[in-house]
Amino acid sequence: MGHLLMVESWVGAMSTLLPRAIREAGHRFTFLTRDLHHYLRANPVAGPHPLLAADNVLTAETNDLDRLLPYLERVHDVLRFDGVISSCDYYLGTTARIAAHLGLPGSSPEAVERAYRKDLTRRALADAGVPGPRFALAQGWEETAAAAREIGYPLVVKPVDLCAGMFVRKVDDEAALRDAVTAMDAFPVNARHQPRVPSVLLEELLVGPEFSVETVTVDGATHVIGVTDKSVIGAPWFVENGHMFPADLAPADAVAAADTAVAAIKALGLDRAVAHTEVKLTADGPRLIEVNPRPAGNQITELVRRTTGIDLPMVYARLAVGESPALAPADTGARSAAISFLLPPHAGIVDSVDGVDRLAADPDVVDWTVKPDGHRAGEPTSNNAYLGHVMVVDRAGLGARRRAEELVGGLTVRCSA
């Protein structure tokens, strides 16, 4: 039985999926956080929070690596960890540095940082010749405006170190660019109280459907688990409102997307890693969007598990303790699985969500949830705005996405300003 140190977590589905996967893999974990109430306030299930299944809960300032490393040396002498893990992007670099400091398995800290920082990813992949959009990095308004004029409008503006599509938007002109930059400048510290990198990433607007490639890299060999499709709405924002696994995609296109992801992972230097890599298939071929050096969010890992039997959070846990997990798919009886997300029409208080009664009775629905009445909804400008989801499986073919979208389309959100 291995003992994992879990450094922080997302507060959504992965805060349930990863503790469950660690236990079912036969391991145990200690949870390390700077603020336990951050999770208790956002408990995703009824009853005790899944993170409280930890053998130990430690409180320390996880944003101060210089103080954290010697503290964990002392804790390691007592508790003896076999690996370090996190599901939260903001702590992936910290996790890698802890693992390296304690001599535990994992990708190098430099490779992880190159992957989760969008600016470092762009530079590394451009140097390696992995196809992506034309891009520029800038700081300050004058430099940003000049870089945008060189790339040409329309373009996409992004922060380099945020998640869930926050502040990512299409801009058609300089006025929209200034609005985007001003909004980012007003958010200098992320949700975990970490100072943000002030760089702005400007990218050529790529046209084409977007997919993600789910992979596992073990000892330098990257195994493609499959390709997931996604739907994006909310222009000028890029809000993901659904996914299906496997993607309904021509074999040649699936291979092209997978090859691009594998090349990116190699260029970044990731190893002993589960990765979620986003790729657009344009008229000029596949183009790399970003690489996430951790299992996919938005319950994509559940879509994979329900169709292949491969439990990517469990694979992630096994890799973290130095194991080489089995990756052979199994016949689950499901040919496709999909999730569709419910978004608010605008910011406000949720008065009710109508139409949920039929979800529990639908044999294709394997999971669903909606926020309770009285929930305060944010503007539907990022993935943080979800009010719920419906997950379905199709046991005959690739119809899961259509069915999930139909069911979410049958829900009505009544929201007061």
C-alpha positions, -999 to +999 in steps of 0.1 A: +000+000+000+015+033-011+011+066+008+004+097-013+008+133-003-021+152-020-013+189-023-045+209-025-073+199-050-099+213-073-132+217-055-154+201-082-156+165-094-119+157-091-121+163-053-143+133-053-128+112-081-092+113-071-097+103-034-119+075-045-093+064-071-065+064-046-084+042-022-096+018-049-060+015-061-051+002-027-033+033-015-039+059+011-033+096+012-025+126+034-041+159+024-021+191+026-039+225+023-035+261+033-072+264+039-094+234+046-125+256+047-120+264+010-131+228+003-157+224+031-176+254+018-178+238-017-186+202-006-196+184-039-215+156-021-238+151+008-221+140+040-184+142+048-162+158+022-142+130+002-110+148+010-116+140+047-111+104+038-074+112+041-054+095+068-041+129+079-051+165+071-022+189+073-024+227+072+006+247+059+012+276+036+013+258+003+020+291-016+054+295+001+076+268-013+108+280+005+091+273+039+070+243+026+099+221+015+118+219+049+084+214+066+076+185+044+111+170+049+103+167+086+068+154+079+082+128+054+106+115+081+075+106+102+048+097+077+069+084+048+053+093+015+057+072-017+044+099-041+030+134-044-001+143-063-025+172-070-055+177-093-052+216-091-033+233-119-022+261-095-002+235-075+011+212-102+045+229-102+046+228-064+038+191-064+066+184-089+091+204-069+081+185-037+084+152-054+119+161-068+130+174-034+119+142-016+133+119-043+098+106-053+085+097-088+072+122-113+080+145-142+107+170-137+096+203-122+108+221-153+087+199-177+056+204-155+061+242-154+065+243-192+032+224-196+009+243-172+022+278-181+007+287-215+035+311-224+063+285-217+043+259-236+040+281-267+078+289-267+088+252-261+065+239-288+075+265-313+111+256-308+103+220-313+082+226-345+049+214-330+022+232-350+002+259-332-012+293-339+009+324-345+014+340-311+030+368-292+037+375-255+034+410-242+033+431-211+018+466-208-007+482-231+016+496-258+035+463-262+002+443-263-014+466-288+016+465-311+018+427-309-019+424-317-015+446-348+013+424-360-007+392-356-039+408-370-075+408-358-095+388-349-073+371-324-076+353-290-063+369-258-054+348-228-038+350-194-008+326-192-016+311-158-054+308-152-077+278-158-113+270-168-112+295-197-111+325-174-105+357-193-100+338-226-118+357-253-119+365-290-113+402-298-121+418-331-104+452-326-083+473-304-111+485-283-121+449-274-085+441-267-082+470-243-113+458-225-098+423-222-065+435-210-081+458-184-102+429-171-071+407-166-052+436-150-080+439-124-074+402-114-038+402-102-042+373-078-058+340-086-084+321-066-057+305-044-042+339-035-012+334-058+002+365-077-005+361-114+021+364-142+013+398-158+021+386-194-007+385-220-007+357-246-021+368-280-029+341-305-040+338-341-077+328-341-079+292-353-110+280-371-121+244-368-135+219-343-116+213-310-107+180-294-087+168-265-064+138-265-061+118-233-027+102-228-006+084-203+032+086-205+053+060-188+091+058-190+092+079-221+065+061-240+032+080-245+000+058-248-030+074-264-061+064-245-084+082-270-098+115-284-126+135-268-147+160-287-160+192-272-185+218-279-178+255-272-204+283-269-207+319-256-187+340-281-166+360-276-159+337-247-149+300-251-171+281-227-170+243-229-206+231-226-201+194-235-178+165-243-181+130-258-157+101-256-148+087-280-151+116-305-171+110-336-141+115-358-126+101-390-097+077-382-072+098-400-083+129-381-081+111-348-045+100-356-035+135-366-048+149-334-031+122-313+002+125-331+002+163-324-005+156-287+023+130-285+047+154-302+038+181-277+043+159-246+077+148-259+087+184-266+077+195-231+096+166-215+067+151-195+071+116-182+052+094-158+022+117-165-014+117-174-021+145-198-051+162-213-040+180-246-063+202-266-060+203-304-079+221-331-083+205-365-081+234-390-081+234-428-043+235-426-041+205-403-040+200-365-029+229-343-019+226-306-040+246-282-026+236-248-013+207-227-026+200-192-002+177-172-030+161-152-062+141-159-089+160-177-115+179-158-152+183-166-156+146-158-140+136-191-122+109-171-156+094-162-165+093-199-133+074-205-139+050-177-175+043-187-165+034-223-130+018-219-128+008-182-096+028-179-097+049-147-074+078-154-075+092-119-064+058-107-037+056-133-025+091-121-023+078-085-005+047-096+021+066-116+027+090-086+038+061-064+061+046-091+038+019-105+033+011-142-005+007-145-023-015-170-038+005-198-057-022-218-093-012-225-122-034-214-157-039-229-180-019-206-211-023-228-210+014-236-200+026-271-199+063-262-205+085-232-211+123-231-217+151-206-235+183-213-234+213-190-262+237-179-253+274-179-272+304-166-287+329-190-271+356-170-257+364-136-282+364-107-300+342-082-313+308-094-350+307-086-355+272-100-344+247-126-374+232-143-375+198-161-352+177-139-379+152-130-374+132-162-336+128-157-338+103-129-362+081-150-341+081-182-322+048-186-294+065-206-287+090-178-259+077-155-253+110-135-269+144-132-269+173-109-282+209-107-275+238-083-301+243-057-326+272-057-310+303-042-276+296-058-258+328-070-249+323-106-221+342-123-220+354-159-217+325-183-182+336-195-161+306-183-164+270-172-168+282-136-204+292-144-219+257-147-252+252-129-252+214-134-247+186-159-262+155-174-241+125-183-254+097-206-241+066-222-250+051-256-247+014-256-252+011-294-231+038-310-219+074-310-252+090-300-244+100-264-236+136-272-268+143-290-288+127-262-270+146-235-276+179-253-313+171-258-317+165-221-299+197-210-319+215-237-350+204-219-340+222-187-351+257-180-332+280-157-352+307-140-328+333-128-335+367-112-311+396-116 
